[in-house]
Amino acid sequence: MSRTLLCLAVLVSLISLMPASAQTSFATLPAALRESLTQAGLSPDAVSFFIQPVDAVQPVLDFQARQAQNPASVIKLVTTYAALELLGPAYTWRTQFLLSGAHNQGVVTGPLFIRGGGDPRLLQQHLWLVIRALRAQGLQDLRGGLVVDRSLFDLPADQAGQFDGEVNRAYNTAPDAFLVNFKSTAIHFWPQTDTVGVSLDPSPARVTIRTNIKLTDDTCPLNWRNGLKFDLSNPLRLTISGQYPRSCGPRAWFVSLYDADEYLATLWSALWRESGGKLSRDFRVRSDIVPTDARVMYELQSPVLADIIRDVNKVSNNVMARQVFLSLSVEPAMPERTARAGQAEHSAIAVKHWLTGKGIDTSTLVLENGSGLSRSERFSAASLGKMLLLAYRSPTMPEFMASLPIVGVDGTMRRRLNSSPVQGMAHIKTGTLTDVRAVAGYVLSASGRRYVVVSIINSPKAPAAQPVHDALLAWVQAL
């Protein structure tokens, strides 16, 4: 080897061994960022920044951007962009309602079958429309109950609450091939003359509610639920106590109380009887496979994917993100699909294969469920930033960007940076866990140039990091 080639090889080796953070040192960070990090008590080692104009080939800020970090809900950007490209923005989920055999003058002696299609947003009003359509076909008396085929997704048992043990919190609802209303129960509160009315929707007939709530004349706080104490350990006997300001007016809190079969049985019973239909006294719901001779009585089609991901990203809906993520291993999005049903592990393989094909470094990528409700998911700010640069040049860019919260306007960013120059000028997805704060998306600067922005902070002091991200977005917008 010549002396010149030897020197070049040594130089390349040295460059490859240099830490990524050498590109931007802490001392050369913008002063506003250094100051906000210091005030928040955050160690620079806990922070990753990646900023690059969408029309440039190099970042303007690259600080420790290649280290693996937990991005929390920011990982939803990977799930939703992958879905747009692998499934297509017009993709829909289909849920079928079937009968095996004929009904005699509206009496169905066998079960009504439901084949779950993985719909991420199948709501109570959609089920009402289904029931109206079935009643219009002459179905009157369902004596065989409901049989739900949930085989589209291959899921481990007892997933609810595995993240933090909060089994009743709506954000912990597990995915389901036939997920109705996010399996959520609304606890309604409304002030009366001297008391507070409380009810459940839907409400199993055998449930009792015990309340000891004092009605006050206080101002209704933003976190009005903090004045109430809930004992939801026994879903058949709920106990609620505490204080409720009259000024709060009618409110509702959504929780997960019942398993999928009991929840559907309660909701279906109420809607079917409201429509004038009849059910047997022992009406129940069970899970099984749809027989091959069953014929479709009605097919419910979901909104298109481009609409679905707006809910996923705007309000950071975890269970919807998980439904979309699982769908990536059901459809032919996965080149070497070995699973017969949607599995998180196979969806992770599909996403990694897709990103690698686009030239994105996936060495730091760990996907557990695609929602960010995970202690193990990881990605680097640089790889995420490069994915966002590709997304901006993608034909699906308008749908993708429109799904992100607008700073100071809507979604999870509606109360951030109000009345500042950043308001309305940035589409930003947020990520929040106990020890994680992250933001990622696009900022339109004062000069008219658009930037990709990614910041991930992993630290026990992460809850104090919002001023850091606000300072970062303000700095980029002023460029």
C-alpha positions in Angstrom: 0.0 0.0 0.0 1.4 3.4 -0.9 2.1 6.0 1.8 -0.8 8.2 0.5 -3.3 5.4 0.6 -2.0 4.3 4.1 -2.5 7.9 5.4 -6.0 8.0 3.9 -7.0 4.7 5.5 -5.8 5.9 8.9 -7.7 9.1 8.5 -10.9 7.3 7.5 -10.5 5.0 10.5 -10.0 7.9 12.9 -13.1 9.7 11.5 -15.2 6.6 12.0 -14.1 6.3 15.6 -14.9 10.0 16.4 -18.0 10.4 18.5 -20.9 11.8 16.7 -21.2 14.6 19.2 -17.9 16.0 17.9 -19.9 17.6 15.2 -21.5 19.9 17.7 -20.0 20.4 21.2 -21.9 21.6 24.2 -19.9 24.8 24.1 -21.1 25.6 20.5 -24.8 24.9 21.2 -27.0 28.0 20.9 -26.9 30.0 24.1 -30.6 29.6 24.7 -30.2 25.8 24.6 -27.2 25.8 26.9 -29.0 28.1 29.4 -32.3 26.1 29.4 -30.4 22.8 29.8 -28.5 24.2 32.8 -31.6 25.7 34.4 -33.4 22.3 34.0 -30.5 20.5 35.7 -30.1 18.2 32.7 -26.8 16.6 31.9 -25.7 17.1 28.2 -25.1 13.3 28.1 -28.9 12.8 28.3 -29.7 15.0 25.3 -29.8 14.4 21.5 -30.5 17.1 19.0 -30.7 16.8 15.2 -31.7 19.8 13.1 -31.5 19.9 9.3 -33.1 22.0 6.5 -35.3 19.8 4.3 -33.4 21.3 1.2 -29.9 20.7 2.6 -27.5 17.7 2.7 -26.0 18.5 6.2 -27.5 19.2 9.6 -27.1 22.6 11.1 -27.2 21.0 14.6 -26.0 17.5 15.4 -25.5 16.9 19.1 -25.1 13.3 20.3 -27.7 12.4 17.6 -26.5 8.9 17.0 -27.0 7.4 20.5 -29.9 5.1 21.1 -32.6 6.9 23.1 -36.1 6.0 24.2 -38.3 8.3 22.0 -41.6 7.6 23.8 -44.6 8.5 21.6 -42.4 10.1 19.0 -41.9 6.5 17.7 -45.4 6.8 16.3 -43.9 8.8 13.5 -42.1 5.6 12.4 -45.3 3.5 12.6 -47.5 6.0 10.8 -45.0 6.9 8.0 -44.3 3.2 7.5 -48.0 2.5 7.2 -48.5 5.3 4.7 -45.9 3.9 2.4 -46.4 0.1 3.0 -50.2 0.1 3.1 -51.0 3.3 1.2 -52.9 6.4 2.4 -56.3 5.0 1.1 -55.9 1.7 3.0 -59.0 0.6 5.0 -59.8 -2.0 7.6 -62.9 -4.2 7.1 -65.0 -5.8 9.7 -67.5 -8.5 8.7 -70.8 -9.6 10.3 -71.9 -13.1 9.2 -74.4 -15.9 9.7 -74.1 -19.6 9.2 -77.5 -20.9 8.2 -80.7 -19.1 7.6 -82.9 -17.1 10.0 -86.5 -18.0 10.4 -88.8 -14.9 10.3 -86.1 -12.9 12.1 -85.2 -15.5 14.7 -81.5 -16.5 14.7 -81.0 -19.7 16.6 -77.3 -19.9 15.9 -74.7 -17.2 16.7 -74.1 -14.0 14.8 -70.4 -14.1 13.8 -68.1 -11.1 13.7 -64.8 -11.3 11.9 -62.5 -8.7 13.3 -60.5 -6.7 10.8 -58.2 -4.8 13.1 -60.0 -1.5 12.7 -58.2 1.1 14.9 -61.2 3.4 15.2 -64.4 1.3 15.4 -66.7 3.4 17.6 -70.1 3.0 19.3 -71.8 5.0 16.6 -70.4 2.6 13.9 -71.8 -0.3 15.8 -75.2 1.4 15.9 -75.1 1.7 12.1 -74.2 -2.0 11.8 -77.1 -3.0 14.0 -79.5 -0.8 12.0 -78.3 -2.5 8.8 -78.8 -6.0 10.3 -82.3 -5.1 11.6 -83.2 -3.8 8.1 -82.4 -7.2 6.8 -85.0 -8.7 9.1 -82.9 -9.9 12.0 -85.0 -9.6 15.1 -84.3 -12.2 17.8 -80.6 -13.2 18.4 -80.8 -16.4 20.4 -77.4 -17.7 19.7 -75.3 -14.8 21.0 -72.3 -13.4 19.3 -69.1 -15.2 18.3 -66.1 -12.9 17.6 -63.2 -14.1 15.5 -60.1 -12.2 16.7 -57.6 -14.4 14.9 -56.3 -11.6 12.7 -53.9 -10.6 15.5 -51.8 -13.0 17.4 -51.5 -11.4 20.8 -50.2 -12.5 24.2 -52.7 -12.8 26.9 -53.2 -10.3 29.7 -51.6 -7.3 28.1 -53.6 -4.6 29.8 -51.6 -2.8 32.4 -48.3 -4.5 31.6 -46.6 -1.2 31.0 -47.2 0.3 34.4 -49.8 -1.8 36.2 -52.6 0.7 35.7 -55.0 -1.8 34.2 -58.0 0.7 34.3 -56.3 3.5 32.4 -57.6 4.0 28.9 -54.1 4.4 27.5 -53.3 0.9 28.5 -56.1 -0.7 26.5 -54.6 -3.7 24.6 -55.0 -4.1 20.9 -57.7 -6.4 19.5 -58.7 -7.5 16.1 -62.3 -6.4 17.0 -61.7 -3.4 19.2 -64.9 -1.4 19.9 -64.9 2.1 21.3 -61.3 1.5 22.5 -63.0 -0.8 25.1 -63.5 2.4 27.2 -66.3 3.1 29.7 -67.3 6.7 30.3 -67.9 7.7 33.9 -70.2 10.7 33.6 -70.4 13.4 36.3 -72.9 16.3 36.4 -73.7 18.7 39.2 -77.3 18.6 40.6 -78.9 20.8 43.2 -77.0 19.4 46.2 -75.2 16.3 44.8 -73.2 15.1 41.9 -74.8 12.6 39.5 -72.7 9.7 38.3 -73.4 7.1 35.6 -71.6 4.7 33.4 -71.8 4.3 29.6 -72.0 1.5 28.7 -73.2 0.0 32.0 -73.6 -3.6 32.8 -76.9 -4.2 34.7 -75.3 -5.7 37.7 -72.9 -2.9 38.4 -73.5 -0.6 41.4 -71.9 2.8 42.0 -71.3 4.1 45.5 -70.5 7.8 45.7 -69.6 10.2 48.4 -68.8 13.4 46.4 -69.1 16.9 47.9 -70.3 19.6 45.5 -68.3 22.8 45.9 -68.3 26.3 44.6 -64.6 26.3 43.7 -63.3 27.2 40.3 -63.0 24.2 38.0 -59.3 23.3 37.7 -57.7 22.0 34.6 -57.1 18.6 36.2 -60.6 18.4 37.7 -60.2 14.6 38.3 -57.5 15.3 41.0 -60.3 16.2 43.4 -61.9 12.7 43.1 -60.8 9.3 44.5 -61.6 6.2 42.5 -61.7 2.6 43.7 -62.1 0.6 40.5 -60.6 -2.6 41.8 -64.0 -4.3 41.6 -65.7 -3.4 38.3 -69.0 -4.6 39.6 -68.9 -2.2 42.6 -67.3 1.2 41.9 -66.6 3.6 44.7 -66.0 7.3 44.0 -65.5 10.0 46.6 -63.9 13.5 46.9 -64.9 17.0 45.7 -66.4 18.2 42.5 -66.8 21.9 41.7 -70.2 23.0 40.4 -68.4 25.2 37.8 -67.0 22.1 36.1 -70.5 21.3 34.7 -71.0 17.9 33.0 -67.7 16.0 32.6 -66.6 12.5 31.6 -63.6 10.3 32.4 -62.8 7.3 30.2 -61.5 4.1 31.8 -61.1 0.5 30.9 -63.1 -1.7 33.3 -64.3 -4.9 31.5 -62.8 -7.6 29.3 -63.5 -7.5 25.6 -66.3 -10.0 25.6 -68.2 -8.5 28.6 -67.8 -5.0 27.2 -69.2 -6.0 23.8 -72.1 -7.9 25.4 -73.1 -4.9 27.4 -72.8 -2.4 24.5 -74.4 -4.7 21.9 -77.3 -5.5 24.3 -78.1 -1.9 24.8 -78.0 -0.9 21.1 -79.8 -4.0 19.9 -82.7 -3.5 22.3 -82.8 0.2 21.6 -83.4 -0.8 17.9 -86.4 -2.9 18.9 -84.6 -6.2 18.6 -84.7 -9.1 21.1 -82.0 -11.1 22.9 -82.1 -14.3 24.9 -81.8 -14.0 28.7 -78.5 -15.7 28.6 -77.1 -13.6 25.8 -73.3 -13.7 25.8 -70.3 -13.1 23.7 -67.5 -15.6 23.1 -64.4 -15.9 20.9 -64.0 -18.5 18.2 -63.3 -18.9 14.5 -65.9 -18.0 11.8 -67.0 -21.2 10.0 -66.2 -21.6 6.3 -69.9 -21.7 5.3 -70.8 -18.4 7.0 -72.1 -15.7 4.6 -71.5 -12.0 5.0 -74.5 -10.0 6.1 -72.8 -6.7 6.5 -69.2 -5.3 6.0 -68.1 -2.2 7.9 -65.3 -0.3 6.3 -63.0 2.0 8.4 -62.0 5.5 7.4 -58.9 5.6 5.2 -55.4 5.3 6.8 -54.6 9.0 6.1 -57.5 9.9 8.4 -56.7 7.3 11.0 -53.1 8.5 11.5 -54.4 12.0 12.3 -55.9 10.6 15.5 -52.8 8.5 16.1 -50.4 11.5 16.0 -52.6 14.5 16.9 -53.7 13.1 20.3 -51.1 10.4 20.6 -53.6 7.5 20.7 -51.6 4.4 21.9 -54.0 1.6 21.1 -54.7 3.0 17.6 -51.0 3.1 17.0 -50.7 -0.5 18.1 -53.5 -1.6 15.8 -51.8 0.1 12.9 -48.4 -1.4 13.8 -49.9 -4.9 14.0 -51.5 -4.4 10.6 -48.1 -4.1 9.0 -47.5 -7.8 9.5 -51.0 -8.8 8.4 -50.8 -7.2 5.0 -48.2 -8.0 2.2 -46.2 -5.1 3.5 -43.8 -7.6 4.9 -41.6 -9.1 2.1 -40.8 -12.3 3.8 -44.0 -12.8 5.9 -44.0 -15.9 8.0 -46.8 -15.0 10.4 -50.4 -15.9 9.6 -51.6 -13.2 11.9 -50.4 -9.8 13.0 -47.6 -10.0 15.5 -45.6 -7.2 16.9 -42.3 -9.0 16.3 -43.1 -9.5 12.6 -44.2 -5.9 12.3 -40.9 -4.8 13.7 -39.1 -6.8 11.1 -41.2 -5.3 8.3 -40.5 -1.7 9.5 -36.7 -2.4 9.8 -36.6 -3.9 6.3 -38.4 -0.9 4.9 -36.2 1.6 6.6 -33.0 -0.2 5.7 -34.2 -0.2 2.1 -34.4 3.6 2.3 -30.8 3.8 3.5 -31.7 4.6 7.1 -29.4 3.2 9.8 -31.6 0.9 12.0 -28.8 -0.3 14.3 -30.3 1.7 17.2 -33.9 0.9 16.4 -35.8 -1.3 18.9 -39.6 -1.7 18.3 -41.9 -3.3 20.9 -45.4 -2.2 19.9 -44.9 0.9 17.7 -46.7 3.3 20.1 -44.0 4.5 22.5 -45.8 3.0 25.5 -42.7 1.0 26.1 -39.6 1.0 28.3 -37.5 -0.8 25.6 -38.2 1.0 22.4 -35.2 2.9 21.1 -34.1 5.0 18.1 -31.5 7.6 17.4 -32.3 11.3 16.8 -30.2 11.2 13.6 -31.9 8.2 12.1 -35.3 9.6 13.0 -34.4 12.9 11.5 -33.2 11.3 8.3 -36.5 9.4 8.1 -38.3 12.7 8.4 -36.3 14.2 5.6 -37.3 11.3 3.4 -40.9 11.6 4.5 -40.8 15.3 3.4 -39.8 14.2 -0.1 -42.4 11.4 -0.2 -45.6 11.5 -2.2 -47.4 10.9 1.1 -45.8 14.0 2.7 -49.1 16.0 2.8 -50.9 13.2 4.6 -48.1 12.6 7.0 -47.4 16.2 7.9 -51.1 16.9 8.3 -51.3 14.2 11.0 -48.8 16.1 13.3 -50.0 18.5 16.0 -49.6 22.2 15.1 -47.8 24.1 17.7 -50.1 26.3 19.7 -53.2 25.2 17.7 -54.2 21.6 18.2 -53.4 18.1 19.5 -50.8 17.6 22.2 -49.2 20.9 21.2 -52.3 23.1 21.5 -51.2 24.7 24.8 -47.5 25.0 23.9 -45.8 28.3 22.8 -49.1 30.1 22.4 -48.8 33.8 21.3 -45.2 33.1 20.3 -43.6 33.3 16.8 -43.7 29.5 16.7 -47.4 29.3 17.0 -48.9 27.8 13.8 -45.4 27.5 12.3 -44.5 24.0 13.3 -45.9 20.5 13.0 -44.5 18.6 16.1 -45.1 15.2 17.6 -44.4 14.9 21.3 -43.3 12.0 23.4 -43.7 11.7 27.2 -42.8 9.1 29.7 -41.7 9.4 33.3 -38.1 9.8 32.3 -38.5 10.8 28.7 -39.3 14.0 26.9 -39.1 14.2 23.1 -40.2 16.3 20.2 -39.9 15.7 16.4 -41.3 17.1 13.3 -41.0 20.2 11.0 -40.6 23.9 11.7 -41.1 26.7 9.2 -38.5 29.4 10.0 -38.9 33.1 9.7 -36.8 33.0 6.6 -39.3 30.7 4.9 -37.1 27.7 5.1 -38.4 24.4 6.6 -36.4 22.4 9.1 -36.5 18.8 10.4 -36.3 19.0 14.2 -35.6 16.0 16.5 -34.8 16.3 20.2 -34.8 13.3 22.6 -34.1 13.7 26.3 -33.7 10.6 28.6 -33.2 11.5 32.2 -34.8 11.2 35.6 -35.0 15.0 35.3 -36.8 14.9 31.9 -40.1 16.3 33.4 -38.2 19.6 33.6 -37.3 19.5 29.9 -40.2 21.4 28.3 -38.4 24.8 28.4 -35.5 23.1 26.6 -37.7 22.0 23.7 -39.6 25.3 23.6 -36.2 27.1 23.4 -35.1 24.7 20.6 -38.3 25.3 18.5 -38.0 29.0 19.1 -34.4 29.0 18.0 -35.1 27.1 14.8 -38.1 29.2 13.9 -36.0 32.3 14.2 -33.4 31.0 11.6 
